[in-house]
């Protein structure tokens, strides 16, 4: 997309989000036919509509995660001294709240502890899933190196900082 189209697309995302909430699939479904009628028709004809929808949902999620509303991270951190260092350390302006099926801004998360709890639990579960997948990749790497020792590979089959992940519901508390 050209820059002007990108800006218009983002504006349309926020317009629809104000009506439907920050639910990327709902927003994408509501806007994609209007935004890209020929592309949608062509994708259906070629059997690629699902892939197109997935790409649009991904872009909508990116836009929602990078929201820059009137009370963004910096502004909110200045208003509430107690939370300022914690808010500044965060890497995102919004976080996914599973129960709401949408991204929620930091100020709203702080105002509603239940939403914050949901967002942190979701993030922690995703982190555990990523670490478990890294362990599986480590095991695959070790097996590949063991299978073909003549290949010049790293001497270490498991970096020292990587440990097995114990998935435990206690972690989410």
N, C-alpha and C positions, 0 to 999 in steps of 0.2 A: 504494500500500500504506500501511496505517496504520503508525505508528512501531513498534508491537509486532510487526507482521508483518515489517517491514523488519529488525528485530533478529533475529527467528527465522529469516528467510531467510539472513542473513549467517552466523548460527551453523551453519545446515545446510550452507552453502557450505564453511565451514571443516571441518566434520565429514567431508564427502565428499572434500575436498582432502587430508585426512590419509590417506585410503585410495587415492585415484586420482592424487594429485599436483596441482599447480597448473595443470591444463589446463582452461581455461574451457569449451570445447565438451563435453568429457567430463563435467565436473561438471554442466553445464546439462542434458545428455541424461539423466544419471542421476537428477536431482532434479525436473525440471519436471512430469512427469506426477503425481508424488506431491504436489508443492507446489500445483499449479494444475490439478486434474483437469477441472473444468468448463470452465475457460478453454481448455485444450488441446483438449477435445472440440469446443467451439464454433469454435475457430480452424481445426480440421481441416474441420469442416462448411462453413465459409465460405471455405476455401482460403487461410487466412492463417497456417497453422502455421509456415511458414518464417520469416515476419516475427516471430512471437511468439518463436520460438527465437533469432533474431538479437538481439532485445531482451533476452532473459534472459541470453544469452552476454555481451552488453555490460555488464549489471549485475554478473555474476559477475566479469568482468575488473576492473571498478571496485573491487569488494570485495577481490580478490586484490592489486591494486596498492596499496591503502591498508591493507594488513595492519599491525597494531600488535602485534607479538609481544614476548615478554619481552626480546629483545635487539634493540630497534629502533635507528634511526639514532643518536639521542642517546646511548643507553647504550653502543653499540658504539664510538662516537667517543670517549667518555670512557675506555674500556678501552684503546684503541689510539691513543696520542698521535700516532704517525706519520701515521695516516690521518684524524685528527680534522678538520682543515680541509677536506679533500677530501670527506669524508662529509657534513659540514654543508652544503656547497655543492650537493649533489645535490638534485633536486626531487622525487624519488620514493623510496619505501622498498623497492620491488621493481622489477626490470627483466625484460623478456621475453628468455628464452634460447631461440633458435630450435631448437637441437639437442635440447633437452629438451621443447620445445613447452609451456613453462610459465613463469610469473613466479617469479623467485628473489630472495630477500631479500639486502640488502647484505652482511650477515655471511657468508652462504654464498658470495656472489660473491668476496669477499675471500679466503675460505678456499680457493676453487677457481679458480685463475687462468684455466683453460680456459673455465669458465662466464663469468667476467668478460669475457674476450676475445670470446666469442660474443655476449654482451649488448651490448658496445660496438660491435661490427661491425654488429649488427642496428640499433641506434639510429642509427649513422652512415648506413647505407643508407636508412633512413626519412627522415633529415634531408635527404639528397641528393635523394630523391624529392620532398620538400616544396619544396625550393628550385627544382627543375626545374619543378614545377607553378606556382610563383609566377612564374617566367619566362614560362610560357605565358599566365598571366593578364595579365602586363604587356604582352605582345604583343597580346592581345585588347583590352585597354584602349586601347593606342595606335591600333589599327585602328578601334575605335569612335569615338575622339576625332577621328581623321583623316577618318572617313566623315561625321561630322556636326559640323563646326567651329562651328556656330551655338549649339550647346548649351553652357551654362556648365559647364565641367569644369575640373578642376585644370590648371594651366599645364604641369605636368610630366607627361610620359607615362611616364617611368621614374624612380622615386625614385633619388637618387644612391647610396643604400646597397645597391641591388639590382644584382647582376652576374650574368652568365650562369654557369651551373653546368657545370663540366666533370666528367662522371661518369667516374671513372678508378678502376680496381681498386687503384691505389697508395694512394688515400685511405684504404682500409680496413686498411692495414698498421699 
